[in-house]
Amino acid sequence: MGKKKGDSVVKISSELLRDVEEFIKLEENKFKYVNRKQFIDIAVAEKLKKEGKR
């Protein structure tokens, strides 16, 4: 799996990643979010939309 042009790596604390994993594992979330990256992408996009930045 190659890197797409424009993609970049962002470091996230291990504690926050642990919290994300636990959130994704919840019964009501396990089909909505496939993985951590997808969850973080959606969460950031929703936050930017809410703040009027997107």
PEFEN-V735933 format. One record per backbone hydrogen bond with DSSP energy under -1.0 kcal/mol. NH is the residue of the N-H (numbers start at 1). CO is the residue of the C=O. If there is no record, write none. Layout:
# PEFEN-V735933
[[NH & CO] [NH & CO]]
This chain:
# PEFEN-V735933
[[7 & 4] [17 & 13] [18 & 14] [19 & 15] [20 & 16] [21 & 17] [22 & 18] [23 & 19] [24 & 20] [25 & 21] [29 & 26] [30 & 26] [33 & 29] [39 & 35] [40 & 36] [41 & 37] [42 & 38] [43 & 39] [44 & 40] [45 & 41] [46 & 42] [47 & 43] [48 & 44] [49 & 45] [50 & 46] [51 & 47] [52 & 49] [53 & 48]]
